[in-house]
Amino acid sequence: METIQHFITILIPLVIIMDPLGNLSFFLLFTERNTLSERRKMAAIASLAACFILIFFGLTGDLVLRFFKISLPAFQIAGGLIFFIYALQMLRLIPGGIKTTQKEEQEGIEKHNVALVPLATPMLAGPGAITAVLVWQQRPDIPIGMPLLFIAIIIACLVIYFVFYFGEWIRKMMGVGGIRVVTRLMGLLLAVLAVQFIVSGFQQLR
């Protein structure tokens, strides 16, 4: 039961950070000139690429932290600050521009295939998601193990894939207003999680 709880504490924040509904608007915008089959293919490629990127950092993150001699509390505090800024963006309290710049977004509109850039990275497997994976890989208070961390990554990317796959239907059912409401609720939850990350980091500095 405790393992399931730890697993959920990783999976849900990761899904929130990857922001499937928020990124759905960009996906539909970037692929509006593509056919339905092309859209679904891009959704699969973007989700799979994001999955590989996060698993790669899950495998190599420990080496990176040791090489630069970065302590876990310092990285956890920095990660919490990044999550908090993401949360403020999702709550529309500050303007966007962390995951992607306006130039990248414009390039996404003009490109024929946007699956890898900017969808897979930096939108899905961006600084926030990568930081989350590195922190959870190192946290001693979450003895979840690497296999379950990778399962959480895979499930999160599957959620992204299905949201993109059924993107048009979701937009029609929820509407722009409904998507924004859910995104802001997720942003509020992410803000709380971000504060908890920061508090845990400071507690480990003692």
MDAnalysis code that builds the backbone (N, CA, C; Angstrom):
import MDAnalysis as mda
import numpy as np

u = mda.Universe.empty(618, n_residues=206, atom_resindex=np.repeat(np.arange(206), 3), trajectory=True)
u.add_TopologyAttr("name", ["N", "CA", "C"] * 206)
u.add_TopologyAttr("resid", np.arange(1, 207))
u.add_TopologyAttr("resname", ["MET", "GLU", "THR", "ILE", "GLN", "HIS", "PHE", "ILE", "THR", "ILE", "LEU", "ILE", "PRO", "LEU", "VAL", "ILE", "ILE", "MET", "ASP", "PRO", "LEU", "GLY", "ASN", "LEU", "SER", "PHE", "PHE", "LEU", "LEU", "PHE", "THR", "GLU", "ARG", "ASN", "THR", "LEU", "SER", "GLU", "ARG", "ARG", "LYS", "MET", "ALA", "ALA", "ILE", "ALA", "SER", "LEU", "ALA", "ALA", "CYS", "PHE", "ILE", "LEU", "ILE", "PHE", "PHE", "GLY", "LEU", "THR", "GLY", "ASP", "LEU", "VAL", "LEU", "ARG", "PHE", "PHE", "LYS", "ILE", "SER", "LEU", "PRO", "ALA", "PHE", "GLN", "ILE", "ALA", "GLY", "GLY", "LEU", "ILE", "PHE", "PHE", "ILE", "TYR", "ALA", "LEU", "GLN", "MET", "LEU", "ARG", "LEU", "ILE", "PRO", "GLY", "GLY", "ILE", "LYS", "THR", "THR", "GLN", "LYS", "GLU", "GLU", "GLN", "GLU", "GLY", "ILE", "GLU", "LYS", "HIS", "ASN", "VAL", "ALA", "LEU", "VAL", "PRO", "LEU", "ALA", "THR", "PRO", "MET", "LEU", "ALA", "GLY", "PRO", "GLY", "ALA", "ILE", "THR", "ALA", "VAL", "LEU", "VAL", "TRP", "GLN", "GLN", "ARG", "PRO", "ASP", "ILE", "PRO", "ILE", "GLY", "MET", "PRO", "LEU", "LEU", "PHE", "ILE", "ALA", "ILE", "ILE", "ILE", "ALA", "CYS", "LEU", "VAL", "ILE", "TYR", "PHE", "VAL", "PHE", "TYR", "PHE", "GLY", "GLU", "TRP", "ILE", "ARG", "LYS", "MET", "MET", "GLY", "VAL", "GLY", "GLY", "ILE", "ARG", "VAL", "VAL", "THR", "ARG", "LEU", "MET", "GLY", "LEU", "LEU", "LEU", "ALA", "VAL", "LEU", "ALA", "VAL", "GLN", "PHE", "ILE", "VAL", "SER", "GLY", "PHE", "GLN", "GLN", "LEU", "ARG"])
u.atoms.positions = np.array([
    [0.827, -1.209, 0.000],
    [0.000, 0.000, 0.000],
    [0.863, 1.262, 0.000],
    [1.941, 1.225, 0.796],
    [2.838, 2.375, 0.868],
    [3.537, 2.603, -0.465],
    [3.899, 1.495, -1.143],
    [4.539, 1.612, -2.454],
    [3.606, 2.276, -3.456],
    [2.321, 1.906, -3.408],
    [1.333, 2.516, -4.306],
    [1.212, 4.004, -4.037],
    [1.228, 4.361, -2.756],
    [1.132, 5.778, -2.389],
    [2.331, 6.557, -2.911],
    [3.530, 6.005, -2.757],
    [4.728, 6.660, -3.272],
    [4.659, 6.781, -4.796],
    [4.155, 5.723, -5.429],
    [4.031, 5.727, -6.896],
    [3.098, 6.850, -7.351],
    [1.982, 7.005, -6.656],
    [1.013, 8.051, -7.021],
    [1.592, 9.434, -6.790],
    [2.401, 9.589, -5.726],
    [3.005, 10.897, -5.450],
    [4.010, 11.307, -6.518],
    [4.454, 10.357, -7.326],
    [5.336, 10.670, -8.453],
    [4.530, 10.837, -9.739],
    [3.605, 9.919, -9.976],
    [2.861, 9.914, -11.243],
    [2.018, 11.177, -11.425],
    [1.232, 11.524, -10.419],
    [0.313, 12.661, -10.569],
    [1.056, 13.977, -10.779],
    [2.069, 14.309, -9.950],
    [2.810, 15.545, -10.226],
    [3.481, 15.559, -11.595],
    [3.986, 14.399, -12.040],
    [4.645, 14.340, -13.346],
    [3.645, 14.647, -14.461],
    [2.446, 14.093, -14.362],
    [1.410, 14.375, -15.355],
    [1.053, 15.859, -15.346],
    [0.950, 16.422, -14.141],
    [0.607, 17.851, -14.031],
    [1.697, 18.710, -14.659],
    [2.961, 18.386, -14.372],
    [4.079, 19.161, -14.911],
    [4.123, 19.063, -16.439],
    [3.846, 17.878, -16.972],
    [3.845, 17.716, -18.425],
    [2.623, 18.382, -19.064],
    [1.600, 18.648, -18.257],
    [0.465, 19.491, -18.635],
    [-0.203, 19.060, -19.944],
    [-0.842, 17.891, -19.964],
    [-1.449, 17.409, -21.215],
    [-2.516, 18.328, -21.786],
    [-3.394, 18.867, -20.937],
    [-4.458, 19.736, -21.447],
    [-3.916, 21.080, -21.912],
    [-2.957, 21.622, -21.174],
    [-2.361, 22.886, -21.580],
    [-1.617, 22.761, -22.897],
    [-0.914, 21.639, -23.073],
    [-0.166, 21.419, -24.312],
    [-1.059, 20.963, -25.463],
    [-2.283, 20.520, -25.129],
    [-3.211, 20.107, -26.182],
    [-3.523, 21.266, -27.129],
    [-3.675, 22.452, -26.564],
    [-3.963, 23.622, -27.403],
    [-2.845, 23.858, -28.409],
    [-1.584, 23.715, -27.958],
    [-0.451, 23.885, -28.868],
    [-0.423, 22.760, -29.905],
    [-0.708, 21.542, -29.466],
    [-0.704, 20.408, -30.389],
    [-1.720, 20.621, -31.515],
    [-2.919, 21.037, -31.154],
    [-3.946, 21.258, -32.171],
    [-3.587, 22.436, -33.078],
    [-2.960, 23.448, -32.491],
    [-2.549, 24.602, -33.292],
    [-1.449, 24.217, -34.276],
    [-0.455, 23.488, -33.784],
    [0.683, 23.119, -34.624],
    [0.298, 22.145, -35.735],
    [-0.750, 21.348, -35.495],
    [-1.091, 20.282, -36.451],
    [-2.396, 20.554, -37.200],
    [-2.863, 21.789, -37.193],
    [-4.150, 22.077, -37.828],
    [-4.130, 21.849, -39.335],
    [-2.948, 21.888, -39.944],
    [-2.846, 21.666, -41.393],
    [-2.566, 20.207, -41.741],
    [-2.454, 19.358, -40.723],
    [-2.184, 17.940, -40.960],
    [-3.469, 17.123, -40.963],
    [-3.407, 15.963, -41.591],
    [-4.554, 15.061, -41.591],
    [-4.690, 14.389, -40.229],
    [-5.829, 13.726, -40.001],
    [-6.060, 13.053, -38.723],
    [-5.017, 11.967, -38.474],
    [-4.683, 11.196, -39.497],
    [-3.686, 10.130, -39.333],
    [-2.309, 10.706, -39.030],
    [-1.978, 11.843, -39.651],
    [-0.692, 12.492, -39.369],
    [-0.656, 13.018, -37.944],
    [-1.766, 13.563, -37.487],
    [-1.834, 14.059, -36.107],
    [-1.594, 12.924, -35.112],
    [-2.248, 11.829, -35.342],
    [-2.122, 10.703, -34.414],
    [-0.711, 10.124, -34.439],
    [-0.094, 10.118, -35.597],
    [1.288, 9.663, -35.702],
    [2.215, 10.601, -34.935],
    [1.994, 11.911, -35.062],
    [2.809, 12.887, -34.328],
    [2.593, 12.756, -32.826],
    [1.352, 12.478, -32.422],
    [1.067, 12.288, -30.997],
    [1.859, 11.111, -30.453],
    [1.929, 10.026, -31.224],
    [2.677, 8.842, -30.799],
    [4.169, 9.129, -30.725],
    [4.700, 9.797, -31.744],
    [6.142, 10.094, -31.782],
    [6.528, 11.046, -30.655],
    [5.717, 12.092, -30.434],
    [6.023, 13.069, -29.387],
    [6.009, 12.423, -28.010],
    [5.002, 11.592, -27.750],
    [4.898, 10.930, -26.444],
    [6.039, 9.944, -26.235],
    [6.366, 9.187, -27.280],
    [7.449, 8.200, -27.174],
    [8.798, 8.881, -26.987],
    [9.031, 9.954, -27.732],
    [10.300, 10.677, -27.603],
    [10.434, 11.289, -26.212],
    [9.360, 11.871, -25.705],
    [9.388, 12.447, -24.357],
    [9.682, 11.363, -23.324],
    [9.097, 10.189, -23.528],
    [9.326, 9.063, -22.619],
    [10.807, 8.667, -22.605],
    [11.408, 8.547, -23.776],
    [12.824, 8.184, -23.875],
    [13.725, 9.245, -23.233],
    [13.382, 10.510, -23.441],
    [14.191, 11.597, -22.865],
    [14.169, 11.530, -21.342],
    [12.981, 11.346, -20.756],
    [12.873, 11.312, -19.293],
    [13.530, 10.062, -18.711],
    [13.391, 8.932, -19.384],
    [14.058, 7.712, -18.908],
    [15.575, 7.867, -18.995],
    [16.044, 8.518, -20.051],
    [17.485, 8.756, -20.190],
    [18.015, 9.552, -19.009],
    [17.311, 10.622, -18.642],
    [17.761, 11.421, -17.498],
    [17.574, 10.666, -16.190],
    [16.571, 9.773, -16.148],
    [16.420, 8.945, -14.961],
    [17.607, 8.002, -14.777],
    [18.180, 7.541, -15.885],
    [19.325, 6.625, -15.826],
    [20.644, 7.347, -15.580],
    [20.775, 8.559, -16.127],
    [22.066, 9.271, -16.075],
    [22.090, 10.427, -15.084],
    [20.946, 10.731, -14.502],
    [20.878, 11.900, -13.621],
    [21.824, 11.846, -12.444],
    [21.990, 10.647, -11.882],
    [22.881, 10.488, -10.732],
    [24.307, 10.861, -11.096],
    [24.735, 10.474, -12.290],
    [26.083, 10.807, -12.745],
    [26.251, 12.317, -12.923],
    [25.211, 12.961, -13.436],
    [25.268, 14.415, -13.649],
    [25.413, 15.148, -12.322],
    [24.592, 14.748, -11.345],
    [24.644, 15.414, -10.040],
    [25.995, 15.194, -9.361],
    [26.534, 13.988, -9.477],
    [27.833, 13.707, -8.863],
    [28.951, 14.459, -9.572],
    [28.859, 14.552, -10.887],
    [29.906, 15.236, -11.650],
    [29.998, 16.704, -11.256],
    [28.854, 17.350, -11.116],
    [28.836, 18.773, -10.749],
    [28.795, 18.983, -9.239],
    [28.805, 17.885, -8.476],
    [28.803, 17.939, -7.010],
    [27.621, 18.744, -6.484],
    [26.443, 18.426, -7.018],
    [25.212, 19.107, -6.607],
    [24.521, 18.244, -5.562],
    [24.227, 18.822, -4.412],
    [23.550, 18.073, -3.361],
    [22.061, 17.956, -3.683],
    [21.439, 16.896, -3.165],
    [20.016, 16.687, -3.407],
    [19.159, 17.827, -2.855],
    [19.391, 18.308, -1.613],
    [18.561, 19.411, -1.118],
    [18.610, 20.644, -2.016],
    [19.810, 20.984, -2.520],
    [19.929, 22.152, -3.394],
    [19.136, 21.946, -4.678],
    [19.238, 20.751, -5.235],
    [18.519, 20.460, -6.470],
    [17.019, 20.424, -6.216],
    [16.627, 19.931, -5.045],
    [15.209, 19.844, -4.701],
    [14.605, 21.239, -4.536],
    [15.339, 22.148, -3.898],
    [14.863, 23.522, -3.728],
    [14.737, 24.207, -5.080],
    [15.753, 24.023, -5.928],
    [15.709, 24.610, -7.265],
    [14.540, 24.038, -8.064],
    [14.324, 22.709, -7.944],
    [13.206, 22.089, -8.633],
    [11.871, 22.619, -8.151],
    [11.757, 22.815, -6.843],
    [10.519, 23.367, -6.288],
    [10.231, 24.763, -6.820],
    [11.273, 25.568, -6.972],
    [11.095, 26.918, -7.517],
    [10.632, 26.864, -8.975],
    [11.225, 25.929, -9.745],
    [10.809, 25.772, -11.139],
    [9.341, 25.342, -11.212],
    [8.962, 24.374, -10.364],
    [7.568, 23.913, -10.350],
    [6.619, 25.053, -9.990],
    [7.056, 25.888, -9.047],
    [6.189, 26.979, -8.597],
    [5.965, 27.985, -9.725],
    [7.016, 28.254, -10.490],
    [6.869, 29.169, -11.636],
    [5.945, 28.554, -12.682],
    [6.092, 27.250, -12.919],
    [5.176, 26.557, -13.833],
    [3.739, 26.695, -13.353],
    [3.562, 26.509, -12.036],
    [2.211, 26.597, -11.464],
    [1.620, 27.991, -11.659],
    [2.437, 29.021, -11.469],
    [1.952, 30.386, -11.677],
    [1.561, 30.612, -13.128],
    [2.295, 29.989, -14.045],
    [1.928, 30.089, -15.462],
    [0.597, 29.388, -15.725],
    [0.418, 28.209, -15.147],
    [-0.826, 27.482, -15.342],
    [-2.010, 28.220, -14.730],
    [-1.755, 28.976, -13.665],
    [-2.796, 29.781, -13.022],
    [-3.007, 31.120, -13.717],
    [-2.195, 31.377, -14.759],
    [-2.255, 32.623, -15.532],
    [-1.938, 33.850, -14.665],
    [-1.077, 33.655, -13.657],
    [-0.663, 34.768, -12.799],
    [0.585, 35.449, -13.325],
    [1.350, 34.728, -14.157],
    [2.501, 35.320, -14.842],
    [2.454, 34.869, -16.294],
    [3.045, 35.623, -17.213],
    [3.023, 35.222, -18.630],
    [3.857, 33.977, -18.867],
    [3.563, 33.253, -19.961],
    [4.306, 32.051, -20.319],
    [5.661, 32.415, -20.893],
    [6.415, 31.346, -21.282],
    [7.712, 31.592, -21.898],
    [8.841, 30.786, -21.303],
    [8.523, 29.863, -20.368],
    [9.580, 29.042, -19.781],
    [9.787, 27.782, -20.618],
    [8.716, 27.104, -20.928],
    [8.841, 25.879, -21.726],
    [9.252, 26.199, -23.154],
    [8.604, 27.206, -23.721],
    [8.911, 27.570, -25.106],
    [8.911, 29.081, -25.253],
    [9.693, 29.569, -26.178],
    [9.686, 30.990, -26.505],
    [8.675, 31.232, -27.629],
    [8.356, 32.495, -27.880],
    [7.446, 32.816, -28.968],
    [8.029, 32.376, -30.312],
    [9.357, 32.453, -30.445],
    [10.003, 32.026, -31.681],
    [9.812, 30.533, -31.911],
    [9.944, 29.729, -30.845],
    [9.747, 28.292, -30.964],
    [8.303, 27.961, -31.298],
    [7.370, 28.706, -30.684],
    [5.960, 28.473, -30.973],
    [5.636, 28.820, -32.417],
    [6.188, 29.923, -32.905],
    [5.956, 30.301, -34.290],
    [6.557, 29.276, -35.242],
    [7.732, 28.765, -34.875],
    [8.372, 27.726, -35.694],
    [7.513, 26.475, -35.723],
    [6.873, 26.169, -34.572],
    [5.997, 25.012, -34.510],
    [4.812, 25.147, -35.435],
    [4.289, 26.359, -35.560],
    [3.156, 26.599, -36.454],
    [3.570, 26.398, -37.901],
    [4.794, 26.822, -38.225],
    [5.256, 26.784, -39.612],
    [5.801, 25.419, -40.020],
    [6.264, 24.599, -39.067],
    [6.834, 23.295, -39.401],
    [5.750, 22.302, -39.794],
    [6.113, 21.379, -40.669],
    [5.168, 20.334, -41.066],
    [5.107, 19.232, -40.014],
    [6.247, 18.890, -39.406],
    [6.295, 17.850, -38.387],
    [6.851, 18.440, -37.096],
    [6.009, 18.497, -36.075],
    [6.399, 19.137, -34.810],
    [6.531, 18.118, -33.680],
    [6.562, 16.838, -34.019],
    [6.529, 15.799, -33.000],
    [7.706, 15.882, -32.030],
    [8.920, 16.044, -32.581],
    [10.107, 16.065, -31.720],
    [10.348, 17.439, -31.126],
    [10.365, 18.460, -31.978],
    [10.559, 19.848, -31.536],
    [9.455, 20.690, -32.160],
    [8.668, 21.414, -31.381],
    [8.816, 21.642, -29.933],
    [7.957, 20.757, -29.033],
    [7.242, 19.759, -29.558],
    [6.327, 19.004, -28.704],
    [7.051, 18.118, -27.685],
    [7.831, 17.136, -28.171],
    [8.504, 16.217, -27.249],
    [9.405, 16.979, -26.290],
    [10.173, 17.892, -26.836],
    [11.001, 18.786, -26.045],
    [11.050, 20.137, -26.739],
    [10.817, 21.231, -26.052],
    [10.791, 21.353, -24.594],
    [9.407, 21.321, -23.948],
    [8.337, 21.070, -24.695],
    [7.007, 21.185, -24.098],
    [6.679, 20.046, -23.136],
    [6.888, 18.810, -23.558],
    [6.553, 17.674, -22.705],
    [7.715, 17.319, -21.781],
    [8.844, 16.946, -22.350],
    [10.038, 16.635, -21.554],
    [10.887, 17.889, -21.458],
    [10.376, 18.864, -20.730],
    [11.064, 20.130, -20.561],
    [11.824, 20.199, -19.248],
    [12.286, 21.378, -18.870],
    [13.062, 21.525, -17.627],
    [12.327, 21.020, -16.390],
    [11.011, 21.272, -16.314],
    [10.258, 20.849, -15.137],
    [10.181, 19.346, -15.005],
    [9.827, 18.654, -16.084],
    [9.705, 17.196, -16.041],
    [11.057, 16.537, -15.797],
    [12.099, 17.046, -16.442],
    [13.439, 16.485, -16.243],
    [13.893, 16.684, -14.808],
    [13.653, 17.873, -14.269],
    [14.018, 18.146, -12.873],
    [13.275, 17.221, -11.929],
    [11.987, 17.008, -12.187],
    [11.189, 16.122, -11.339],
    [11.767, 14.710, -11.330],
    [12.118, 14.199, -12.501],
    [12.689, 12.846, -12.586],
    [14.005, 12.763, -11.818],
    [14.856, 13.771, -11.966],
    [16.151, 13.757, -11.273],
    [15.968, 13.811, -9.761],
    [15.021, 14.622, -9.297],
    [14.793, 14.743, -7.853],
    [14.237, 13.441, -7.293],
    [13.237, 12.876, -7.945],
    [12.626, 11.641, -7.444],
    [13.592, 10.472, -7.515],
    [14.515, 10.511, -8.443],
    [15.512, 9.458, -8.537],
    [16.418, 9.470, -7.310],
    [16.605, 10.651, -6.721],
    [17.567, 10.814, -5.640],
    [16.944, 10.832, -4.247],
    [15.635, 11.060, -4.156],
    [15.038, 11.274, -2.839],
    [15.025, 10.004, -1.994],
    [15.659, 10.032, -0.801],
    [15.689, 8.852, 0.054],
    [14.361, 8.584, 0.737],
    [13.502, 9.612, 0.838],
    [12.228, 9.438, 1.526],
    [11.170, 8.802, 0.625],
    [11.503, 8.573, -0.660],
    [10.592, 7.885, -1.571],
    [11.318, 6.662, -2.120],
    [11.303, 5.559, -1.357],
    [12.035, 4.359, -1.779],
    [11.274, 3.587, -2.853],
    [11.031, 4.240, -3.985],
    [10.159, 3.648, -4.996],
    [10.917, 2.733, -5.948],
    [12.193, 2.988, -6.114],
    [12.962, 2.160, -7.016],
    [12.854, 2.641, -8.449],
    [13.920, 2.389, -9.203],
    [13.980, 2.850, -10.586],
    [12.890, 2.237, -11.472],
    [12.588, 0.952, -11.363],
    [11.551, 0.385, -12.239],
    [10.210, 1.104, -12.116],
    [9.797, 1.399, -10.891],
    [8.511, 2.075, -10.713],
    [8.574, 3.523, -11.193],
    [9.736, 4.151, -11.065],
    [9.896, 5.502, -11.606],
    [9.708, 5.483, -13.116],
    [10.295, 4.494, -13.762],
    [10.155, 4.376, -15.213],
    [8.717, 4.040, -15.606],
    [8.037, 3.236, -14.799],
    [6.626, 2.933, -15.074],
    [5.790, 4.205, -14.977],
    [6.112, 5.045, -13.980],
    [5.393, 6.313, -13.832],
    [5.612, 7.197, -15.052],
    [6.836, 7.219, -15.560],
    [7.141, 8.009, -16.759],
    [6.345, 7.485, -17.949],
    [6.321, 6.167, -18.107],
    [5.614, 5.560, -19.237],
    [4.121, 5.863, -19.163],
    [3.532, 5.729, -17.971],
    [2.095, 5.997, -17.825],
    [1.793, 7.468, -18.099],
    [2.644, 8.370, -17.599],
    [2.442, 9.800, -17.842],
    [2.469, 10.107, -19.333],
    [3.389, 9.481, -20.049],
    [3.482, 9.705, -21.502],
    [2.310, 9.076, -22.237],
    [1.772, 7.974, -21.710],
    [0.572, 7.387, -22.301],
    [-0.624, 8.324, -22.122],
    [-0.693, 8.966, -20.966],
    [-1.762, 9.950, -20.730],
    [-1.667, 11.070, -21.762],
    [-0.448, 11.553, -21.980],
    [-0.224, 12.593, -22.988],
    [-0.695, 12.111, -24.360],
    [-0.309, 10.889, -24.703],
    [-0.659, 10.344, -26.018],
    [-2.175, 10.293, -26.215],
    [-2.899, 9.793, -25.229],
    [-4.349, 9.660, -25.374],
    [-5.046, 11.024, -25.394],
    [-4.502, 11.979, -24.643],
    [-5.078, 13.330, -24.690],
    [-4.898, 13.926, -26.079],
    [-3.708, 13.757, -26.662],
    [-3.463, 14.252, -28.025],
    [-4.281, 13.463, -29.052],
    [-4.367, 12.151, -28.853],
    [-5.075, 11.281, -29.794],
    [-6.549, 11.679, -29.897],
    [-7.159, 11.949, -28.740],
    [-8.566, 12.346, -28.706],
    [-8.709, 13.858, -28.542],
    [-7.701, 14.589, -29.010],
    [-7.650, 16.037, -28.799],
    [-8.863, 16.794, -29.296],
    [-9.280, 16.524, -30.524],
    [-10.431, 17.232, -31.092],
    [-11.693, 16.959, -30.290],
    [-11.886, 15.704, -29.915],
    [-13.066, 15.332, -29.128],
    [-13.047, 16.012, -27.756],
    [-11.859, 16.043, -27.121],
    [-11.736, 16.687, -25.808],
    [-12.044, 18.172, -25.915],
    [-11.533, 18.828, -26.960],
    [-11.793, 20.257, -27.130],
    [-13.279, 20.522, -27.338],
    [-13.957, 19.665, -28.097],
    [-15.390, 19.855, -28.331],
    [-16.190, 19.618, -27.063],
    [-15.798, 18.611, -26.275],
    [-16.531, 18.276, -25.056],
    [-16.315, 19.299, -23.944],
    [-15.074, 19.703, -23.744],
    [-14.744, 20.600, -22.632],
    [-14.799, 22.063, -23.031],
    [-14.485, 22.342, -24.284],
    [-14.404, 23.727, -24.712],
    [-13.133, 24.383, -24.185],
    [-12.835, 25.539, -24.718],
    [-11.628, 26.256, -24.280],
    [-11.730, 26.631, -22.802],
    [-12.924, 27.072, -22.392],
    [-13.111, 27.468, -20.990],
    [-12.923, 26.311, -20.039],
    [-13.465, 25.133, -20.385],
    [-13.326, 23.964, -19.520],
    [-11.882, 23.522, -19.387],
    [-11.151, 23.548, -20.487],
    [-9.730, 23.185, -20.450],
    [-8.952, 24.147, -19.557],
    [-9.277, 25.431, -19.645],
    [-8.579, 26.421, -18.819],
    [-8.875, 26.226, -17.341],
    [-10.117, 25.886, -17.019],
    [-10.473, 25.663, -15.611],
    [-9.695, 24.489, -15.041],
    [-9.666, 23.372, -15.783],
    [-8.936, 22.190, -15.312],
    [-7.443, 22.486, -15.204],
    [-6.906, 23.220, -16.172],
    [-5.481, 23.571, -16.141],
    [-5.156, 24.402, -14.913],
    [-6.037, 25.322, -14.558],
    [-5.781, 26.158, -13.381],
    [-5.893, 25.359, -12.091],
    [-6.808, 24.418, -12.043],
    [-6.893, 23.554, -10.866],
    [-5.623, 22.719, -10.721],
    [-5.121, 22.213, -11.830],
    [-3.858, 21.465, -11.812],
    [-2.704, 22.372, -11.411],
    [-2.754, 23.616, -11.840],
    [-1.722, 24.579, -11.459],
    [-1.723, 24.841, -9.967],
    [-2.918, 24.903, -9.373],
    [-3.016, 25.106, -7.922],
    [-2.403, 23.937, -7.172],
    [-2.702, 22.721, -7.631],
    [-2.129, 21.542, -6.987],
    [-0.619, 21.506, -7.156],
    [-0.146, 21.896, -8.328],
    [1.299, 21.923, -8.570],
    [1.980, 22.953, -7.672],
    [1.324, 24.074, -7.419],
    [1.902, 25.092, -6.530],
    [2.105, 24.537, -5.124],
    [1.126, 23.779, -4.643],
    [1.245, 23.162, -3.316],
    [2.386, 22.151, -3.288],
    [2.463, 21.335, -4.335],
    [3.549, 20.345, -4.424],
    [4.911, 21.032, -4.500],
    [4.970, 22.154, -5.204],
    [6.230, 22.888, -5.323],
    [6.694, 23.396, -3.957],
    [5.764, 23.928, -3.188],
    [6.114, 24.412, -1.845],
    [6.606, 23.260, -0.981],
    [5.964, 22.095, -1.099],
    [6.392, 20.933, -0.327],
    [7.803, 20.496, -0.723],
    [8.119, 20.567, -2.012],
    [9.470, 20.261, -2.485],
    [10.483, 21.182, -1.806],
    [10.176, 22.472, -1.792],
    [11.096, 23.461, -1.219],
    [11.265, 23.230, 0.276],
    [10.152, 22.993, 0.969],
    [10.207, 22.759, 2.423],
    [11.047, 21.515, 2.726],
    [10.828, 20.443, 1.967],
    [11.602, 19.208, 2.178],
    [13.088, 19.442, 1.927],
    [13.388, 20.254, 0.918],
    [14.783, 20.565, 0.626],
    [15.459, 21.296, 1.774],
    [14.769, 22.289, 2.332],
    [15.338, 23.047, 3.464],
    [15.478, 22.164, 4.709],
    [14.521, 21.239, 4.909],
    [14.611, 20.355, 6.060],
    [15.837, 19.445, 5.986],
    [16.199, 19.043, 4.762],
    [17.357, 18.162, 4.602],
    [18.689, 18.918, 4.715],
    [18.637, 20.257, 4.674],
    [19.866, 21.042, 4.834],
    [20.313, 21.122, 6.288],
    [19.437, 20.775, 7.199],
    [19.777, 20.882, 8.621],
    [20.859, 19.877, 9.017],
])
